[in-house]
Structure formats: structure tokens, C-alpha cells
Amino acid sequence: MGVPRYTRFMAGQEISPKVESGDRGIEQRPGTGVDRTLIHNMLMLTPAERVQVLVASARNLATLLATIDRMRERAISFSSRIGSWMMT
């Protein structure tokens, strides 16, 4: 089972009770943690290229939001038509 952590600490085998366990928690294994590839790829671009990506992303977001608004309006219109049909 091993020697209790407090005993190892008191014997001077550990710097602090949490250092040993904390080091294991900091280690990053492949497939875990933050995916830094997008950040790395953006940093490889020139400032002008980054602005182009930003502008294209803004356009895509505006298109997505407009599509969501249209879908919401259609859903409201459809539900009101169904509601009035059910009332007759």
C-alpha cells in the first residue's frame, strides 16, 4: 500500500504534502487539456492575414445569426397558424 504521505513529509522525503500529487495533476497527456493548434495556426499568419480571417469569421457569424432569426420568425409564424387552425 505504501507509506502514508504525512509520514514521508515528516521524514523529509517530500517538500510538501501536495507537491507530489500536484505535479501529477499538471502533466498533460495527449488528447487531454487545451487544443492549441488553432492558436498556433493563427500565430503563424501575418497580421494582415489574421485581419482577413477575422473579417471572414465576422461575416460567417452575421450570416448564422440572420439565419437563426429567419428560422425563429418562421417557427413563430408556423405555430401561430397552427394555433389558429386548432381553435377553429
Number of C-alpha atoms within 10 A of each C-alpha: 3 4 7 8 16 13 12 14 14 12 9 10 12 15 11 14 15 11 11 12 11 10 9 9 9 9 10 10 7 7 7 8 10 7 10 8 9 9 9 10 9 13 11 11 12 10 11 9 12 14 12 12 14 12 12 12 12 12 12 12 12 12 12 12 12 12 12 12 12 12 12 12 12 12 12 12 12 12 12 12 12 11 11 10 9 8 7 5
